[in-house]
C-alpha cells in the first residue's frame, strides 16, 4: 500500500527486528512480542547521527519534589503528607496558564484518606516559582470530604496500578494528557504490555478519552509530548505553519526505539502524520500511516530500551534534548530539529555510581555493595523494604527551569524517580552541544 503526502509517495513495506532486548526488570508474565520496524522504507534512510553532546556536569540531585523535609538541605518543605501523598513517581511537567503542573504515577496515600490503590495524582505550583523554591512549593488539588489529594481520573475512573500518565501538553482552553492503560489482553506496562490513549480535560486532573494513540498497537503506546510553533519547510504544506504537538512514542515498554508523530495543537483530532525517515538529501519525509513511522535512531542496538522519555528545547544550545532511562542510566541526546538527526547517547546519571548509597537506597552488603548505605532519613529508609534496591527512571524535563551558566552551555533540570525511596526528585545537569 502506498501513501502520498504533498506529492511524496511512501511505502509501508518494512523489515521487523528479529528479537527484542530484555527489559530493565522482570515481569510476572510477558505478552506476545510485537514487531518493530528497524529498517527504512525503500528509498529513505534512517537519521545520520550528529556529533555527540558533551556532559560538563553529570546530573546531581537538587531536592526531593515531595516530602515534609529536605534532610540534606536541612530545611522544611510544604508537607505532601498534608494531602495524603506519602510516595509517588514520574512527575511529568506541563505549564497550563499560570500553573506549572506535575502529573504523577501510582501514588501511595496515607491511612487518613480513602483512595483506590494505584491512584495517580496531580501536583502544581505557580509557573513563576524559581528553581530554588521548587521543592517547597508543590501542592495538590483536594477532595472536599477529607482534604486528601484529588486523584487523576479518566472517563470518571481512577486508573489502577501500572496505568499512568506518560506525557502532556496544554492549550489556552484544554489540558491534553497521554496515558498507558491496559490493552485488550489486560496487560499493562507491568507486563511489558499496555496501550496508549489521549485524554482531554478543562485544565484539571479529570480527563475524558479523546482518542487512541496507536492504531497498530505497537509504536505509540507510551507518548511524551512537546510543543513547537510553525514555520518549518520540511513539513507538508498543510502543517508547515501550524502550532504543533510533537508526540514521541514508544511501543513496548522499555523495549523500543522512539518514533515521532505530529498533531495540530488546536485540532488534535485531525489525523496525525508520522516521521518516515530522510531522503537522499537529508530531507525529512512524512507519512499518514503509523506503520511508516521510523525509529529516530538505530545507532546502538542496546538503546532499544526506551519507555519513559521526555523532549524539550534548550535555548542556549539551540537544540532539542531528549532524555530517557536505559537500564540504570539516565541518557541524553540532542538534535537541531525535533526529528533529528539525533546525537549519540551520553550518560547523565548512573544509579550504581551516582545514586546508590547517596540518595537512592541499596541493601547493605548486597552485590558487594559496601555497608553504611544512607537514605533520605530513617523515616524514608526502605519504602519497599530494606532488601530492595532503588532505581533511576522517568527523567521528565522541566524546561521552565533551564538556564545557561555561560555561552554554549545549558543547565537542564528534570524530575527523576528513585523507586526506593518511592519519590520523585529534581535533578540538574550541565551539557554543551
N, C-alpha and C positions, 0 to 999 in steps of 0.2 A: 504494500500500500504506500502511496506517495502523498505528501502534504506540501502545499505551496503557500508561502507567505511572502507577499511583496515581490513576487517574481522568482523566489528561491524555491527549488524543489528538493525535498529531503526524503530519504528512505528510512523506514523504521526497521530495516534489517540490521541485526547486531549479533555479536557473539557473546554468550554468557560466560561468566567465570566458572571454572571447574569446581572450585571449592570456596568456602568462606573461612575466615580466620576465627580462631577461638576468641570468645568474648572475654572481658576482664574478670568476670566472676562466673561461677557455676549457676545453673538454674535447675529447678525441680524436674522439668521436662522441657523438651525442645519442640517447637512447631516445625512443620516441614520446611526445608530450605527453600528460599526464593531465588530466582535468577537475578544476577546483577550484570548489567551491560558494562563491559570492560574494554571494548574496542570502539573506535569512532565509526560513525555512519560512513559508508564508502564515499570517498571524495573529501571528507572532513578529517580533521586532526585533533587530537587532544591538546590541551594547553601546553605551551613550551614554558618550562619553569623559569621564572625571573630570578635575579640574584637573591640569595638568601639574606634576610634581615639579620642584624646584629643585636644580641641581647646585651645591653650595657649593665643592667642590674636585674638579676633574677627576681622573681616575684616574692615579695615579703608580705606577711600579714600585717594589716593596719589595726584591725579591731574586729571583734565578733559583731555581727549585724543584729543578733538577738541576744537576750540575756538580761540579767539585772546589774551586772558589774563587769567591767573590763579589768581583769585581775592583773594583766601585765602593765597597763597604764595606771592602775590604782585609782580608778575613777568610777563613779556610779553611772549607770545607763538608765534610760527610760525602761522600766521593767516590762518585758514582753509577757512575763507571767501574770501581770495585771490583766491581760487579755486572755489568759488561759493557754498561752503558747509557751510550751516548755522545750520544744525541739522541732526542727524542720530542716528542709534542704531546698536546693535550687535558688530562687531569688532572681527571677527574670525582670529586668528593669524596663520601664517604658514611661515616657513623660506624657501625661494626659492633662491638658490645661495647666493649671498652676500646681499640680501634684506630680511627684515622682513616685510611681507605683512599683511594687516588687511582688511578683507572683511566686508564691512558694508551693512546694510539693506536699507530700504526705506530712501532716502536722500533728505532732504529739500534743495532747491537751491535758490540762490539769484535771484532777478529780472534782474540782469545784464547778465545772461546767459539763454539760452533756453534749457530746459531739460523736458523730459516726467515726469509726476507725478509718483512717486514711484521708480525712477531710483536708482539702487544700486550703490555703489561707492567702489573704491579700493584705500586705502592709503598705504604708505610704508615709511620705513626708513632704514638706514644702519643696517645690522644684528649685528654689534658690538656696537650699541648705548647702553650706560649704562642706567639703570633704572632711575637715577636721571635726565637724559636729555630726557627721552622718550616723554614727553608731549610738548617738544619744537622742535621736530624733524620730525613730521609727514608731509608728502607732498602727492600730488595726481598727477597721470598722467593727462595731459590736452589735450583738443582738440585744434588744431591749430587755428580754426576760432575765438573763443572768449576766449581762455585760461582757460575756466572753466573745471571742473573735467570731465574726460572721463568715461562715465558710464560703468558698467559691462554689458556685453551682453551675451545672449545665443542664438546660431544659428542666430546671426546678429540682434537680437531684444533686446530692453531694457525691463527688467522684470517689469510688472505692480505692483501696490501696493499689499502687502502681499505675494509676490513671491520673495523669498530672499535666500541667501546662508545659509547653515547650518553647513558646515564643509569643510575641505580641507587637502590635502597632496601634497607634491612636489617630483618629481624625477629630476635628472640632466637635463632632456630634456622637461619635461612637468609639468604643474600645473593641478591637478585634484581638482575639487570643486563639492560639493553636493548642490543641490537646492531643495526647495519645491515650486512646481508650481501648477497651477490649475488642478484639477482632471477632470475626464470625465464628471462630473456634473457641472463643473465650480466653484466648491468650492475651497477655499484657506484656509490657516490657520486662516484667519479672520472669517471663518465659521466653524472652527474645522475640516476642510477637507484638501485637497491638496494631491499631490503625489510627490514622490521623483525621481529626475533624477541626473545622474552623468555627468558632463561636463569636457572637456579637452581643455587646451589652451597651447600655446607655452611659457607660463610664464607670460602672461599679463592678463588683465581682459576680454578678448574676447574668450568665450568658445563655443565649439561645443558639442551637446549632444552625449554622449558616450554610455550610457545605462540607462534603468530604474533601480531603486534600490529596488523596492518591487514588485515582480511578483504577490503577492496576494493583494497588495494594502492596507495592514493593519498592517505591522510591521516595515517597514524601509522607511517611508515617510519623516522622518527627520533624517539625518545621520551626526554624528560627527566622525571625523577621527583622528587616531594617527598612528605612525609608530613603528614597532618592528622588530628586527633582528631575525635570525634563531637560531636553537639550542634548540627546545622545544620538549621534549619526549612525551608530551601529545597530540601532533598533529599527524594527519595521516602522513605516511612516505613521501608522495609527498610534504607535506607542511612543514615538520619539520625544514628544513634548508634554507627555502626561506626568503627573506625580505618581510615582510607582512604589509598590512594596516589593522589596527583594525577599524572596522566600527560599531559604536554603534548606534543603530536605535531605533526610537520611531515611533509608528503608528499614533494614533490620537493625535492631538496637545494638549499638557499639560494634557493628559488623558491616559498616558501609563506608563508601566514599560519598561525599556530599554532592548534590546537584542543585541547580538554580532554576526557579520559576519566577515569572514576573506577574504581578497583579496590579490593576489600576486602583489606586488608593480610594478614590471616590466611587468606584464601581467594581468592587472585588468579586461581584457575581459574574462579571464578564469573563469569558473563557481565558484562562491563563496561557501564557506562552513559555517555552522552555529553552534554555541554552542547549544547543545541539552540537557544539564544537566550533573549531576555527577552520576557515578555508585556507587555501594555499598561501594567501597573502596575509594571514593572521587576523582576518575579519571575523567577528562573532556571527554565528548563524543561529537562527531561531526556528522552532517548530511548534505546532499547535497540539501535538500529542505527547503525552508523558513518556511513552516508550522511547522516544527520540532524545530524552534528556540525558546528556552526557555527564560523567563524573568531572568535577572541576580539576582534579589532578589524579594522576596514576603513577607518580614518580617512585613511590616507595610502597610495595605491596603491604608491608606491615602497618601502613597508615589506613588500611581498610578497617578502621576501628571507631568511626565517628558515630556518636549518638547525640549526646548533649553538645551543642555548639552555639557560637554567637559571632555576629559580624557587625562591625561599626566602622565609621570613618574617622581616621586620625588626621586632624587638620594640619598639624606641623609637618607630618611626613607626606601629606597629600596622597595618602594610601588608604585602602581598605584593609582592615585587620580581621582575621578570623582566629578564634580560639576554640579549642575542643580538648577533651580528655582522651588519652590513649594509654591504656594500662594505668599505671600510677603516675603518669606525667600530664602536665598541662602544656599543650603545644600551641604554637602560633605560626601563622603565615600572613603575608601581605600581598596585595595586588594593587596596581594602579587603577584598574577598573573592576567593578563588582564581580565580573565573570572571569577575570584573570587576564593574563596568566598569573598564577599564584607562585609565590616563592616556595623554596623548600622548607620543611618543618624545622623549627627550633624549639627547644625545651625552655619554658618559662619557670617551671616548678616540677620538682621530682619528690614524691612523697617520702621515699626512703632516705633521701639526702637532706631535704629541706623541711620536712614536716614531722616525721615520727620522732617522738621524744622531745619535741619542741612545743608544738601546739596541737598535734594530732596524736591520738592515743596509739600505743603499741604495747602488746603484752611484754612484761619484763622477762628477758631471757629467751624469748621466742625467736627462732631463726637466728640464733646467736646475737640477737639484739641486746645491748647491754642493759643491766638493771639501772634504776634511777630515773626511769621514764616519768616525766611530769605531764600534767594535763592542765586545763584551764584552772581547775580548783578541785578540791575533794568533792564538792557538790556536783561537778560536771564529770568527774572521772568515771569512765566506763559506762557510757549511756547504754551500750549494748552488752554490758558486762565486761569485766577486766580482761577476758580472754580474747576479745575480738579487736582486730586492728582497725584503725581508722583508714580513710582513703582520701583521695583528692579527685573531685569531679565537678561537672557543671560550672565551667568558667564563663559566666554571663557578663559581658562587658557593660560598663556604665559610662557612656561617652560624655555625659554631663560633667564628670569629674576628671576627664583627661586634661593634661596640662603639659607645658613644654618647659623643661628645666634650662634648655639652651637650644639654639638653632640646630635643626636637623635631628632632634631627639624628642621623644614623646613619652610622658608618664601615662601609662594606661592603667585603668582601675577596673577590677571585675570582682563579682561575687564568686566564692568557691565553697563547695560543700565538703565537709570533713568526715561524715558518717559516724565517727566516734571520737569526739562528741558529735551528736547529731544536730549540727547547726550550720548556718552559712556565715562565712567571714568575708571581710573586704580585703582584697589583695591589690598590690601595686607593683608594677614592673616598669623598667625603662628600656626602650628599644630605639634603634635608629635604622632607617631604611638603606 
